[in-house]
Amino acid sequence: FIGGFVMHRLKRPPLLGYLLGGLILGSFAPDIIIRKEDLTTIGQIGIAFLLFTLGVELSFDKLRKVGKVAIVGAILQMVFLGVLSMLFLPKLLGLSAQTSLFLGITFSLSSTAVVTKMLSDRGEIDTAHGELLIAWLLVQDLAVVPILIFFPLFLTSQSFGMEFFLSSFAALGKAVGIICATYILGRKILTPFAKRMFGDLSRELLLILTILVAIASVFAFTLVGLPGSIGAFLAGLILSGRASSHAIFSEIRPFRDLFSAMFFVLLGTIVSLPFIILHLGNIIALGLFEMIAVFLTTVVILAFFGLHTKILFLTAIGLFSIGEFAFVVAGAFFSQGFISQEMYSLILSVSVFLLLLAPWQIQTAPALYSKIKKMVRKTPALYNQIFGRLDFEEPYDEASFADHVIICGHGRVGREISAILNFAQIPFIVIDFNRHVVSMLRAKGIPTFYGDPSDYDILDLAKAEHARAILIALPDRHSQELIIRNALRLNPKILIICRSHFDEDRIPLLSIGANVVVQPEFEAGVSMGRYTLVAFGKHTMKSEEFIKQLKKGLEI
C-alpha cells in the first residue's frame, strides 16, 4: 500500500510501488513478520485470478480487426526472438543453445496486465496501435500452451532425430487441440447453454458460477500436468464469449486490481536483492538485449505488413515488458527441474527490471517517436526510405478543399463527429494512420488522407491553411500539442476543438492555442445532469446558464 501510495503521489503507475515494496519486503522483512511460503501461496492464487480476469476482458473477438497481422506477427516475433537469442546469448553470457532459446521465447511474452492497464488509463484501447497490441498479447498468451507442452521435450532431448520430431508434432497437436477445444467449448456449447439455463441469474449466482468455472478450469489443467493459471486464463476466454461477459467483468473488476497488485508484490518478494546486486551486469545486458530484439523484430514484421511507422513504433515499445505468463512458464519449468534456481532468479530479475521501465516507456513513446522522426528528416534519403515509403500515399486533388473541417483520428469520437458533419452537409476531411479505417472510409466516398495527423506535411496536404476548423479526436496529449502547433503555423485563424482524456491536460492545451477542449467524462456528466433536470421539470434558462459556467471552468 505504501509503495502504491508513494507512486500515486509522484504521478507514477502504482505497480512500480508494488514491485519495489515487494522487493523491500522480500529482502528485509524477517520470516516472523511474513512467511514467504504463505505469501507465495497467496500470490499464486492472485496470479490465477488475475489471468482469469484478463481472459474475460480480452476475448477472441479482439482478433477480428487485426487478426492476420496479430497472429502472424506474434508468432514470427517469438520465433525470431528465439533464433536471435540462440545466436547471440551463448556468446554474450556463455549460455547453452537450448537455454538461450528458452530465454528468448520466455522474454517474448509481454505483460498483458501492464499494457492493458496503461492503454486503458491513457484512453488508447481503441486506437490503431491499442487494438493491435491487445490482439498481439492475446496470441502470445495462447502460445503459452504449446510452449509448456513442447519445451520440456526440447530441454530434455539428447538428440534431435526422428523420435524428437514425432514427439514434437504430437505435443503441437495436443496444444492446438486444447486451444481449439477451448474455443469450441466457449462459442458452440457453453454460450448457447448458458443463455438458456442461466440467462436470468442474479448477481450473486452469476458471480458464484463465474468463480466455479475458474476453479474447475484450474483443477482440470492441473490434472493434465499444466499450470492451473493457464486454465484460469482460458476459462476467462470462454466466458468472454457470453452475452453476459460484461456483467461478469463488472462483478470481478474490483478484484482485478487487487490480484494485479498481489502479483507484482509477489514478484518483488521472490526476487533476491543480493542476487540482483551480484548479477546486475547480466540482468541489464539481458534486459537491453530483449528490448533491442523485440523492437527490431516487431518493427520489421509490421513494416512488412505496410503499417504506418507510428503504429509499428508504439506497438514495439508496448511489447518491451516481460509479463505474467513468462513468470508462469519459468515457475513451471523450475518446479519440474528443467531450469536451475539461478536461471529462474535471472528471469525474474530481468522481468522486474523491464516492468519498472515499461510504464515510463509507454508514456514517453509518442514524444520519442516525434523526436526520432525529426532527427531522421535531416537525412532526406533515409527519411524517404523509411517514412516516405510507409507513411504517405498519393493525395486527393488539393484544389477541391476549401472552407472545410479536418477531423484528426477516426476512432469512437471521430466516427460520431463525421456522422454529424455528414448529416449537416458540412465538407470535411478525415486524417488517420490506420489503413483499415482509411480504406473503409474511402469505400464510403468520404475524403480521407492516410497519414499521421500530427505531421506538418499531412496537415498541409489536407489544406489546413484554407480550413475553417480542425477537430482533434486523438487521445494522446503529445500528438494533440503537435497538431495544434502545426495547424496554427498553417492557419493562425483556424478554429481548434480538441478532446482531452485527462482533466489536467485542459489548461495546457488551451494555453498553446486550442479554442475549445472537450473532456468526454465531463461532457457525459453534464449530459446526464441535463437529462435529469428535464425529467424533473427543472431544466430552465437558469440551469442552462449554470451548465455553461461549468463548461467554461468557472468557480461557482
NORNOR-V413024 format. One record per helix or strand of 3 or more residues. SS is the DSSP state (h for helix, s for strand). FROM is the first residue (numbers start at 1). LEN is the number of residues. If there is no record, write none. Layout:
ss->SS from->FROM len->LEN
ss->SS from->FROM len->LEN
This chain:
ss->h from->2 len->8
ss->h from->14 len->15
ss->h from->36 len->23
ss->h from->60 len->34
ss->h from->97 len->11
ss->h from->112 len->10
ss->h from->128 len->29
ss->h from->162 len->36
ss->h from->203 len->21
ss->h from->228 len->13
ss->h from->245 len->26
ss->h from->273 len->6
ss->h from->280 len->25
ss->h from->309 len->10
ss->h from->324 len->12
ss->h from->341 len->36
ss->h from->380 len->12
ss->h from->398 len->3
ss->s from->405 len->4
ss->h from->412 len->12
ss->s from->428 len->5
ss->h from->435 len->9
ss->s from->448 len->3
ss->h from->456 len->6
ss->h from->464 len->3
ss->s from->469 len->4
ss->h from->477 len->14
ss->s from->495 len->6
ss->h from->505 len->7
ss->s from->516 len->4
ss->h from->520 len->16
ss->h from->541 len->11
